[in-house]
């Protein structure tokens, strides 16, 4: 029993580390892309620097990356993980494919959140002489903050699911625990523990994200 508790706690720690770091890096990669997709879009959809050709190119790249199944993407990126981390398996190595897999999703989430901003607010900022950069960080991002929080929440939940799948090819975490001990060694208690913890993590993240988003809306 002590061994099981130790293994479950370690797997939970690995999952938290993977999801936390991947969230940060995917936001670093995806956030600016999402902003670019919005601001270079058509004026009808709120674009403040319309550039249809550039927007379409970025949009196609994002769509292609989003189409890759995560397990295939993780295998393809193994050499990159080995180059950066020194190994292609384990918790830290998994952060790289997790971040790259989630970045296109983040970009679309950010783009969608910014599109929800009232165009009248943007037009008012333009009329007051605000620069494009000022409109982005003083108008668009603050106005879209509740939706952005909801988007980040959804991203974290997706990353929890991705991290579980990563266990199938040596990614560590709760997915690895469920497969190696629960499935391959015929110990269903390990699989049940992993599933329960993942469900609790998802529920907790969703609850916190909803509360933060609700408070931001109430402060408007």
C-alpha positions as CSV (number, residue, x, y, z in Angstrom):
1,X,0.0,0.0,0.0
2,X,2.8,2.4,0.9
3,X,4.4,1.6,-2.5
4,X,1.2,2.5,-4.3
5,X,0.8,5.8,-2.5
6,X,4.5,6.7,-3.2
7,X,4.0,5.9,-6.9
8,X,0.7,7.7,-7.2
9,X,2.1,10.8,-5.5
10,X,5.2,10.8,-7.7
11,X,3.1,10.4,-10.9
12,X,0.8,13.2,-9.7
13,X,3.8,15.5,-9.2
14,X,5.2,14.7,-12.6
15,X,1.8,15.4,-14.2
16,X,1.5,18.8,-12.4
17,X,5.1,19.7,-13.5
18,X,4.4,18.7,-17.1
19,X,1.1,20.6,-17.3
20,X,2.4,23.7,-15.5
21,X,5.5,24.1,-17.7
22,X,3.6,23.2,-20.8
23,X,1.0,25.8,-20.1
24,X,3.6,28.5,-19.7
25,X,5.5,27.6,-22.8
26,X,2.4,27.1,-25.0
27,X,1.1,30.5,-23.9
28,X,4.5,32.1,-24.8
29,X,4.3,30.5,-28.2
30,X,0.5,30.7,-28.9
31,X,-0.4,34.1,-27.4
32,X,1.4,36.3,-29.9
33,X,0.2,34.1,-32.7
34,X,-3.4,34.5,-31.6
35,X,-3.0,38.2,-31.3
36,X,-1.5,38.3,-34.8
37,X,-4.4,36.3,-36.2
38,X,-6.9,38.7,-34.8
39,X,-5.2,42.1,-35.6
40,X,-4.3,41.1,-39.2
41,X,-7.8,39.7,-39.9
42,X,-10.5,41.5,-41.8
43,X,-11.8,44.8,-40.4
44,X,-15.3,43.2,-40.2
45,X,-14.0,40.8,-37.6
46,X,-12.1,43.5,-35.6
47,X,-8.7,43.5,-37.3
48,X,-6.9,46.7,-36.7
49,X,-4.0,46.0,-39.1
50,X,-5.8,44.1,-41.9
51,X,-3.4,41.8,-43.9
52,X,-5.4,39.0,-45.5
53,X,-2.4,37.2,-47.1
54,X,-0.3,37.1,-43.9
55,X,-3.3,36.2,-41.8
56,X,-4.3,33.3,-44.1
57,X,-0.7,31.9,-44.1
58,X,-0.5,31.9,-40.3
59,X,-4.0,30.5,-40.1
60,X,-3.2,27.6,-42.4
61,X,0.0,26.8,-40.4
62,X,-2.0,26.8,-37.2
63,X,-4.6,24.5,-38.7
64,X,-2.0,22.1,-40.0
65,X,-0.4,21.9,-36.5
66,X,-3.7,21.4,-34.8
67,X,-4.5,18.5,-37.2
68,X,-1.6,16.4,-36.0
69,X,-2.6,13.7,-33.5
70,X,-0.7,14.3,-30.3
71,X,1.0,10.9,-30.1
72,X,2.3,11.2,-33.7
73,X,3.5,14.7,-33.0
74,X,5.3,13.6,-29.8
75,X,7.1,10.8,-31.8
76,X,8.1,13.3,-34.5
77,X,9.4,15.7,-31.9
78,X,11.5,13.1,-30.0
79,X,14.7,14.2,-31.8
80,X,14.0,17.8,-30.8
81,X,13.5,16.8,-27.1
82,X,16.7,14.7,-27.2
83,X,18.6,17.7,-28.6
84,X,17.3,20.2,-26.0
85,X,16.8,18.0,-22.9
86,X,19.3,15.2,-23.7
87,X,16.6,12.5,-23.6
88,X,13.3,11.8,-25.4
89,X,11.5,10.2,-22.5
90,X,10.5,11.4,-19.1
91,X,8.7,14.4,-17.6
92,X,10.9,17.2,-18.9
93,X,11.3,15.7,-22.4
94,X,7.5,15.6,-22.7
95,X,7.1,19.3,-22.0
96,X,8.5,20.2,-25.4
97,X,5.9,18.3,-27.5
98,X,3.1,19.2,-25.1
99,X,4.0,22.9,-25.5
100,X,4.2,22.7,-29.3
101,X,1.0,20.7,-29.5
102,X,-0.9,23.1,-27.3
103,X,0.4,26.3,-28.9
104,X,-1.9,26.2,-32.0
105,X,-4.9,25.6,-29.7
106,X,-3.8,28.5,-27.5
107,X,-3.6,30.7,-30.7
108,X,-7.1,29.9,-31.7
109,X,-8.4,30.5,-28.1
110,X,-6.7,33.9,-27.9
111,X,-8.0,34.8,-31.4
112,X,-11.6,33.9,-30.4
113,X,-11.4,35.8,-27.1
114,X,-10.2,38.9,-28.9
115,X,-13.0,38.7,-31.4
116,X,-15.5,39.0,-28.6
117,X,-14.4,42.5,-27.8
118,X,-16.9,45.2,-28.8
119,X,-15.7,46.8,-32.1
120,X,-17.1,50.1,-30.8
121,X,-14.5,50.1,-28.0
122,X,-11.7,49.7,-30.5
123,X,-13.1,52.4,-32.7
124,X,-13.3,54.8,-29.7
125,X,-9.6,54.1,-28.9
126,X,-8.7,54.8,-32.5
127,X,-10.6,58.0,-32.4
128,X,-8.7,59.1,-29.3
129,X,-5.4,58.6,-31.2
130,X,-4.3,55.4,-29.6
131,X,-1.6,53.5,-31.5
132,X,-2.1,49.9,-32.6
133,X,0.1,48.7,-29.8
134,X,-1.8,50.7,-27.2
135,X,-5.1,49.3,-28.6
136,X,-3.8,45.7,-28.2
137,X,-2.5,45.9,-24.6
138,X,-4.8,48.6,-23.2
139,X,-8.1,47.8,-24.9
140,X,-8.2,44.3,-26.6
141,X,-6.4,42.3,-23.9
142,X,-8.1,43.9,-20.8
143,X,-11.6,43.8,-22.5
144,X,-11.1,40.1,-23.4
145,X,-9.6,39.1,-20.1
146,X,-12.6,37.0,-18.8
147,X,-12.6,35.0,-22.1
148,X,-8.9,34.7,-22.0
149,X,-9.0,33.2,-18.5
150,X,-11.7,30.7,-19.8
151,X,-9.4,29.9,-22.7
152,X,-6.4,29.3,-20.5
153,X,-8.5,27.1,-18.3
154,X,-9.5,25.0,-21.3
155,X,-5.9,24.8,-22.4
156,X,-4.8,23.5,-19.0
157,X,-7.5,20.8,-19.1
158,X,-6.5,19.8,-22.6
159,X,-2.9,19.6,-21.5
160,X,-3.9,17.3,-18.6
161,X,-5.4,15.0,-21.2
162,X,-2.3,15.2,-23.4
163,X,0.0,14.5,-20.5
164,X,-2.0,11.3,-19.8
165,X,-1.6,10.2,-23.4
166,X,2.1,10.9,-23.3
167,X,2.4,8.1,-20.7
168,X,1.8,5.6,-23.6
169,X,5.3,6.3,-24.9
170,X,7.3,6.9,-21.8
171,X,6.2,10.4,-20.9
172,X,5.8,9.8,-17.2
173,X,3.0,11.1,-15.0
174,X,-0.4,9.6,-14.3
175,X,-0.9,8.2,-17.8
176,X,2.3,6.2,-17.5
177,X,1.3,5.0,-14.1
178,X,-2.1,3.8,-15.4
179,X,-0.5,2.0,-18.3
180,X,2.6,0.4,-16.7
181,X,1.0,-0.6,-13.4
182,X,-2.7,-0.6,-14.0
183,X,-2.8,-2.2,-17.5
184,X,0.4,-4.0,-18.1
185,X,0.7,-5.5,-14.6
186,X,-3.0,-6.1,-14.2
187,X,-3.4,-3.8,-11.1
188,X,-6.7,-2.0,-11.7
189,X,-6.3,0.0,-8.4
190,X,-3.5,2.0,-10.0
191,X,-5.6,2.8,-13.1
192,X,-8.6,3.8,-10.9
193,X,-6.3,6.0,-8.8
194,X,-4.9,7.7,-11.8
195,X,-8.3,8.3,-13.4
196,X,-9.7,9.7,-10.1
197,X,-6.8,12.1,-9.6
198,X,-7.1,13.3,-13.3
199,X,-10.8,13.9,-12.8
200,X,-10.2,15.8,-9.6
201,X,-7.5,18.0,-11.2
202,X,-9.8,18.8,-14.1
203,X,-12.7,19.7,-11.9
204,X,-10.5,21.9,-9.7
205,X,-9.0,23.7,-12.6
206,X,-12.4,24.3,-14.1
207,X,-13.8,25.6,-10.8
208,X,-10.9,28.0,-10.3
209,X,-11.0,29.2,-13.9
210,X,-14.8,29.8,-13.8
211,X,-14.5,31.7,-10.5
212,X,-11.7,34.0,-11.8
213,X,-13.6,34.6,-15.0
214,X,-16.8,35.4,-13.2
215,X,-15.0,37.9,-10.9
216,X,-13.4,39.7,-13.8
217,X,-16.9,40.0,-15.5
218,X,-18.4,41.4,-12.3
219,X,-15.6,44.0,-12.0
220,X,-16.5,45.5,-15.4
